[in-house]
Amino acid sequence: ELDRAREALAEISPESADFPSASGLSAMCLLLTGDTDGAAAECEKLLEYHPENVHALTTYCAVLGAKGDKKGAREVGERLAKLKPESAEDLFRVSTALCETGLDDAAYEKLCLLKNQVPYGDDVLWFLAVAAYRTGRRAEAISALETMTTVYPRKEIAKFYLSRMREEEDGGKPLQLTYFYRMPEEEYKMIASFLLAANAAKPAEAAHFADLPDLPGYLRIAFDQLDGRDEKLQTLAVRVAVKIREDAFLREILLDYNVDEGIKFLILRELIRRNEENSFGVVICSIYREFFLHKIELGEYKYKEFMQAFADVYSKYALIGEENEEKLIAAAEDVYHMLEEEEALDYAEEEEALSAVIYREARMPQAERSIEAVSKLFDANVATVKEILNFII
């Protein structure tokens, strides 16, 4: 796709006002493919004709940084610092380039101008706070973080640094603050270890974790770390939240349209495995749905494995329409009891195949019916699906 993007960008005429931006994007495409030399050459050629173009300079700065040429990147940063961009977009590009090259004073100056145009942008407030702190303006850094955490109350990492800065005012230890929005390595490892221990705890022990006052903050940090892109920590936090019944937190996450939908489906599967009556609002593909949980009647043998298979199919297809809920539940109970009668419940260990069978037997409107198509939906072995169906049909 990057090659196709470059082909499209190459069609823009040099006489066009968009040519510098197109050339900068083309260089960025080369950079993303790992061709740093090609990206640098394209930027240098563009700068011969447009020496003060913001897009060209910021892209060139990024290219030199990727090549490890810190001195060259800083020199480009110094050229950027002399420019006086007016648009918020250009100001942000220049500011981030200055941050990346360590020109903190110049970055602070540009970020102050940017804040006048975008007073409540979370990225702007974070970069402004860091630039202010790194240039000895602690009061300004605190002010920026106070605004950030007021406008965005779930920004737990910003709250962490705000607390540390206030402690420093009272004689606390100075921070080692970078522009990356993440917890310090030592605190991150502590939170990850804590969540791992909570996840591994037996049900009786899990109640002790639920009573700890720091736990809600740790769960929210998992969804704030790296601007919400730490999928491993999020997965761990979700499993812990379900285990200790931190349902208020889970409801927040399910309603947050920014959260990855794979994480939301994981939450739904874990909630289904509780096997109890409840309901949760969830936003999927920017559409709100009420998700209803119901208790299903199963025996003890292979209960855990069967619920895992049922959770997989119910989490996906109960959301499509309420009429599917009863059909899926009835199908699951029928399949379980038929396999129980045939002494064939060991097939519950074949999770994908069992999910496919429950889906097929639910006979939902417009659902697939052929065994091959149903097996493909769940990445199940066709022969195993047929074996299970032989006990049922």
C-alpha positions as CSV (number, residue, x, y, z in Angstrom):
1,E,0.0,0.0,0.0
2,L,2.9,2.4,0.7
3,D,4.1,1.9,-2.9
4,R,0.7,2.7,-4.2
5,A,0.6,5.8,-2.1
6,R,3.9,6.9,-3.5
7,E,2.6,6.4,-7.0
8,A,-0.5,8.5,-6.3
9,L,1.7,11.3,-4.7
10,A,4.0,11.3,-7.7
11,E,1.1,12.4,-9.9
12,I,0.9,15.8,-8.1
13,S,2.5,18.4,-10.3
14,P,5.6,20.4,-9.1
15,E,3.6,23.5,-9.9
16,S,0.9,22.5,-7.4
17,A,0.7,24.2,-4.0
18,D,0.4,20.7,-2.6
19,F,3.6,19.5,-4.1
20,P,5.9,20.1,-1.0
21,S,3.5,18.2,1.3
22,A,3.1,15.4,-1.3
23,S,6.9,15.0,-1.5
24,G,7.2,15.0,2.2
25,L,4.6,12.3,2.5
26,S,6.4,10.3,-0.2
27,A,9.6,10.6,1.8
28,M,7.7,9.3,4.8
29,C,6.5,6.3,2.8
30,L,10.1,5.5,2.0
31,L,11.0,5.9,5.7
32,L,8.2,3.5,6.8
33,T,9.6,0.9,4.4
34,G,13.1,1.2,5.9
35,D,14.6,3.1,3.0
36,T,16.1,5.9,5.1
37,D,18.7,6.8,2.5
38,G,16.0,7.2,-0.2
39,A,13.8,9.2,2.2
40,A,16.8,11.5,3.0
41,A,17.6,12.0,-0.7
42,E,14.0,12.9,-1.4
43,C,13.8,15.4,1.4
44,E,17.1,17.0,0.4
45,K,15.9,17.4,-3.2
46,L,12.7,19.0,-2.0
47,L,14.5,21.4,0.3
48,E,16.6,22.7,-2.6
49,Y,13.4,24.3,-3.9
50,H,11.5,24.8,-0.7
51,P,14.1,25.5,2.0
52,E,11.5,26.7,4.6
53,N,8.7,24.2,4.0
54,V,7.5,22.9,7.3
55,H,6.4,19.5,6.0
56,A,9.8,19.0,4.2
57,L,11.9,20.1,7.2
58,T,9.9,18.0,9.8
59,T,10.1,14.9,7.6
60,Y,13.8,15.4,7.0
61,C,14.3,15.8,10.8
62,A,12.5,12.5,11.4
63,V,14.5,10.8,8.6
64,L,17.8,11.9,10.1
65,G,16.7,10.8,13.5
66,A,15.8,7.4,12.2
67,K,19.3,7.2,10.6
68,G,20.8,7.9,14.0
69,D,22.2,11.3,12.8
70,K,21.4,13.2,16.0
71,K,23.6,16.2,15.1
72,G,22.0,16.5,11.7
73,A,18.5,16.2,13.1
74,R,19.3,18.9,15.7
75,E,20.6,21.3,13.0
76,V,17.3,20.8,11.1
77,G,15.5,21.4,14.3
78,E,17.3,24.7,14.7
79,R,16.1,25.7,11.3
80,L,12.6,24.9,12.3
81,A,12.9,26.9,15.5
82,K,13.5,30.0,13.4
83,L,10.2,29.6,11.4
84,K,7.0,31.3,12.4
85,P,4.2,28.9,11.4
86,E,0.7,30.1,11.9
87,S,-1.6,27.1,11.4
88,A,-2.1,24.7,14.3
89,E,-1.1,21.8,12.1
90,D,2.3,23.3,11.3
91,L,2.9,24.5,14.8
92,F,2.3,20.9,16.1
93,R,4.7,19.5,13.5
94,V,7.4,22.0,14.4
95,S,6.8,21.5,18.1
96,T,7.1,17.7,18.1
97,A,10.3,17.9,15.9
98,L,11.8,20.3,18.4
99,C,10.9,18.0,21.3
100,E,12.4,15.0,19.5
101,T,15.7,16.9,18.9
102,G,16.0,18.1,22.5
103,L,15.4,21.8,21.7
104,D,13.2,22.2,24.8
105,D,13.2,26.0,25.1
106,A,12.2,26.4,21.4
107,A,9.6,23.7,21.8
108,Y,8.1,25.4,24.8
109,E,7.8,28.7,22.9
110,K,6.0,27.0,20.0
111,L,3.8,25.0,22.3
112,C,2.7,28.1,24.1
113,L,1.6,29.5,20.7
114,L,-0.1,26.2,19.8
115,K,-2.0,26.1,23.2
116,N,-3.6,29.5,22.3
117,Q,-5.1,27.8,19.3
118,V,-5.8,24.4,20.8
119,P,-6.2,25.0,24.5
120,Y,-7.5,21.6,25.5
121,G,-5.7,19.2,23.1
122,D,-4.3,16.4,25.3
123,D,-1.1,15.9,23.2
124,V,-0.5,19.7,23.3
125,L,-0.9,19.8,27.0
126,W,1.3,16.9,27.6
127,F,4.2,18.1,25.4
128,L,3.8,21.6,26.9
129,A,4.0,20.2,30.5
130,V,7.2,18.2,29.6
131,A,8.8,21.1,27.8
132,A,8.0,23.4,30.7
133,Y,9.4,21.0,33.2
134,R,12.6,20.3,31.3
135,T,13.3,24.0,31.0
136,G,12.8,24.7,34.7
137,R,9.2,26.0,34.5
138,R,7.7,23.6,37.0
139,A,4.7,25.9,37.9
140,E,3.8,26.0,34.2
141,A,4.2,22.2,33.9
142,I,1.9,21.7,36.9
143,S,-0.7,24.1,35.4
144,A,-0.7,22.2,32.0
145,L,-1.1,18.9,33.8
146,E,-3.9,20.3,36.0
147,T,-5.8,21.3,32.9
148,M,-5.1,18.0,31.2
149,T,-6.3,15.9,34.1
150,T,-9.4,18.1,34.6
151,V,-10.5,17.9,31.0
152,Y,-9.4,14.2,30.7
153,P,-10.1,12.7,34.1
154,R,-9.0,9.2,33.0
155,K,-5.5,10.3,32.1
156,E,-3.9,8.4,35.0
157,I,-0.3,8.8,33.8
158,A,-0.7,12.5,33.7
159,K,-2.1,12.3,37.2
160,F,1.0,10.3,38.3
161,Y,3.4,13.0,37.0
162,L,1.3,15.8,38.4
163,S,1.4,14.2,41.8
164,R,5.2,13.7,41.6
165,M,5.7,17.4,40.6
166,R,3.7,18.5,43.6
167,E,5.8,16.3,45.8
168,E,8.9,17.8,44.3
169,E,7.7,21.3,45.4
170,D,7.7,19.9,48.9
171,G,11.2,18.6,48.7
172,G,10.6,15.4,46.7
173,K,12.9,13.8,44.2
174,P,13.2,15.4,40.8
175,L,11.7,13.6,37.8
176,Q,13.4,12.1,34.8
177,L,10.7,13.2,32.4
178,T,10.6,12.4,28.6
179,Y,8.1,13.3,25.9
180,F,6.9,9.7,25.7
181,Y,3.5,9.3,27.4
182,R,4.2,6.3,29.6
183,M,5.0,5.3,33.2
184,P,8.6,5.2,34.4
185,E,10.1,1.8,33.8
186,E,10.3,0.9,37.6
187,E,6.6,1.8,38.2
188,Y,5.5,0.0,35.1
189,K,7.2,-3.2,36.2
190,M,5.6,-2.9,39.6
191,I,2.1,-2.5,38.2
192,A,2.6,-5.3,35.7
193,S,3.9,-7.6,38.5
194,F,0.9,-6.6,40.7
195,L,-1.6,-7.4,38.0
196,L,0.1,-10.7,37.2
197,A,-0.1,-11.7,40.9
198,A,-3.8,-10.7,41.0
199,N,-4.5,-12.7,37.9
200,A,-2.8,-15.8,39.3
201,A,-4.6,-15.5,42.7
202,K,-7.1,-18.1,43.7
203,P,-10.7,-16.8,44.1
204,A,-10.4,-16.5,47.8
205,E,-7.2,-14.5,47.5
206,A,-8.6,-12.3,44.8
207,A,-10.9,-10.5,47.2
208,H,-7.9,-9.1,49.1
209,F,-6.7,-7.5,45.8
210,A,-10.1,-5.9,45.3
211,D,-9.8,-4.1,48.6
212,L,-6.5,-2.4,47.7
213,P,-7.0,1.4,47.2
214,D,-4.4,1.6,44.4
215,L,-6.1,-1.1,42.2
216,P,-8.5,1.1,40.2
217,G,-5.7,3.4,39.3
218,Y,-3.5,0.5,38.1
219,L,-6.3,-0.8,35.9
220,R,-6.8,2.6,34.3
221,I,-3.0,3.0,33.8
222,A,-3.1,-0.1,31.7
223,F,-5.5,1.7,29.3
224,D,-3.5,4.9,29.4
225,Q,0.0,3.5,28.9
226,L,1.4,4.5,25.5
227,D,-1.9,6.3,24.7
228,G,-3.9,3.1,25.1
229,R,-1.7,0.9,22.8
230,D,-0.3,-1.5,25.4
231,E,-2.5,-4.5,24.5
232,K,-0.7,-7.0,26.7
233,L,-1.2,-4.9,29.8
234,Q,-4.8,-4.2,28.9
235,T,-5.5,-7.9,28.5
236,L,-4.0,-8.6,31.9
237,A,-6.0,-5.7,33.5
238,V,-9.3,-6.9,31.9
239,R,-8.8,-10.5,33.3
240,V,-8.1,-9.1,36.7
241,A,-11.1,-6.7,36.6
242,V,-13.4,-9.6,35.7
243,K,-11.9,-11.8,38.4
244,I,-12.3,-9.3,41.2
245,R,-15.7,-8.0,39.9
246,E,-14.5,-4.4,39.2
247,D,-17.6,-4.1,37.0
248,A,-17.7,-0.3,37.1
249,F,-14.3,-0.2,35.5
250,L,-15.4,-2.8,32.9
251,R,-18.5,-0.7,32.0
252,E,-16.3,2.3,31.4
253,I,-14.0,0.4,29.0
254,L,-16.9,-1.2,27.1
255,L,-18.4,2.3,26.5
256,D,-15.1,3.9,25.4
257,Y,-15.1,4.1,21.6
258,N,-11.3,4.5,21.6
259,V,-10.7,1.1,23.2
260,D,-9.7,-1.7,20.8
261,E,-12.7,-3.9,19.9
262,G,-10.7,-7.0,20.4
263,I,-10.3,-6.1,24.1
264,K,-14.0,-5.4,24.3
265,F,-14.8,-8.9,22.9
266,L,-12.4,-10.4,25.4
267,I,-14.3,-8.6,28.2
268,L,-17.6,-10.0,26.9
269,R,-16.3,-13.5,26.7
270,E,-14.9,-13.3,30.3
271,L,-18.3,-12.0,31.5
272,I,-20.2,-14.7,29.8
273,R,-18.1,-17.3,31.5
274,R,-19.5,-16.1,34.8
275,N,-22.7,-17.7,33.7
276,E,-25.1,-15.3,35.5
277,E,-27.8,-12.8,34.7
278,N,-26.6,-9.3,34.0
279,S,-26.3,-6.7,31.2
280,F,-23.6,-4.3,30.0
281,G,-23.7,-1.4,27.6
282,V,-21.1,-1.7,24.8
283,V,-20.0,0.4,21.9
284,I,-18.9,-1.6,18.9
285,C,-18.1,0.1,15.5
286,S,-19.3,3.4,17.1
287,I,-22.8,1.8,17.7
288,Y,-24.2,1.4,21.2
289,R,-25.8,-2.0,22.1
290,E,-27.1,-3.4,25.3
291,F,-25.5,-6.8,25.9
292,F,-27.5,-9.2,28.0
293,L,-26.0,-12.1,29.9
294,H,-28.0,-15.1,30.8
295,K,-27.4,-18.2,33.0
296,I,-27.4,-21.5,31.0
297,E,-28.0,-24.9,32.5
298,L,-25.0,-27.2,32.2
299,G,-23.7,-30.1,34.2
300,E,-20.3,-30.2,36.0
301,Y,-18.3,-32.3,33.6
302,K,-16.4,-30.3,31.1
303,Y,-18.2,-27.2,32.3
304,K,-15.3,-24.8,32.0
305,E,-14.3,-26.0,28.5
306,F,-17.9,-25.9,27.3
307,M,-18.5,-22.4,28.7
308,Q,-15.4,-21.2,26.9
309,A,-16.8,-22.4,23.5
310,F,-20.2,-20.9,24.3
311,A,-18.7,-17.6,25.3
312,D,-16.8,-17.4,21.9
313,V,-20.0,-17.8,19.8
314,Y,-22.4,-15.9,22.1
315,S,-20.1,-12.8,22.4
316,K,-20.1,-12.4,18.6
317,Y,-23.6,-13.2,17.6
318,A,-25.8,-12.2,20.6
319,L,-24.8,-8.6,19.8
320,I,-26.3,-8.8,16.3
321,G,-29.9,-9.2,17.5
322,E,-31.7,-10.0,20.7
323,E,-33.5,-12.8,19.0
324,N,-30.2,-14.6,18.7
325,E,-29.7,-14.8,22.5
326,E,-32.4,-17.4,23.2
327,K,-31.5,-19.4,20.1
328,L,-27.8,-19.6,21.1
329,I,-28.6,-20.5,24.7
330,A,-31.1,-23.2,23.7
331,A,-28.6,-24.6,21.2
332,A,-25.8,-24.7,23.8
333,E,-27.9,-26.4,26.4
334,D,-29.2,-29.0,23.8
335,V,-25.7,-29.7,22.5
336,Y,-24.3,-30.2,26.0
337,H,-27.0,-32.5,27.2
338,M,-26.9,-34.6,24.0
339,L,-23.2,-35.0,24.3
340,E,-23.7,-35.9,27.9
341,E,-26.2,-38.6,27.0
342,E,-23.8,-40.0,24.4
343,E,-20.9,-39.8,26.9
344,A,-19.1,-37.6,24.3
345,L,-18.5,-34.5,26.4
346,D,-14.7,-34.9,25.9
347,Y,-15.4,-33.1,22.6
348,A,-15.8,-29.9,24.7
349,E,-12.0,-29.7,24.6
350,E,-12.3,-29.0,20.8
351,E,-13.3,-25.4,21.5
352,E,-13.4,-24.1,17.9
353,A,-15.4,-27.1,16.6
354,L,-17.8,-26.9,19.5
355,S,-18.4,-23.2,18.9
356,A,-19.1,-24.0,15.3
357,V,-21.7,-26.7,16.3
358,I,-23.5,-24.3,18.7
359,Y,-23.6,-21.6,16.0
360,R,-25.1,-24.1,13.5
361,E,-27.6,-25.6,15.8
362,A,-28.9,-22.1,16.9
363,R,-30.3,-21.7,13.4
364,M,-30.1,-17.9,13.6
365,P,-31.7,-15.9,10.8
366,Q,-29.3,-15.5,7.8
367,A,-26.7,-17.6,9.5
368,E,-24.4,-20.0,7.5
369,R,-25.6,-23.6,7.4
370,S,-23.1,-25.6,5.5
371,I,-20.6,-27.5,7.7
372,E,-17.7,-26.2,5.7
373,A,-18.7,-22.6,5.9
374,V,-19.5,-22.8,9.6
375,S,-16.2,-24.5,10.3
376,K,-14.3,-21.7,8.4
377,L,-16.1,-19.1,10.5
378,F,-14.5,-20.5,13.7
379,D,-11.3,-21.8,12.2
380,A,-12.5,-25.3,13.2
381,N,-11.6,-28.7,11.9
382,V,-14.3,-29.8,9.5
383,A,-14.0,-33.5,10.4
384,T,-14.3,-32.7,14.1
385,V,-17.4,-30.6,13.5
386,K,-18.9,-33.5,11.6
387,E,-18.1,-36.0,14.4
388,I,-19.8,-33.8,17.0
389,L,-22.8,-33.3,14.8
390,N,-23.2,-37.1,14.3
391,F,-24.1,-37.3,18.0
392,I,-26.8,-34.6,17.6
393,I,-28.4,-35.1,14.3
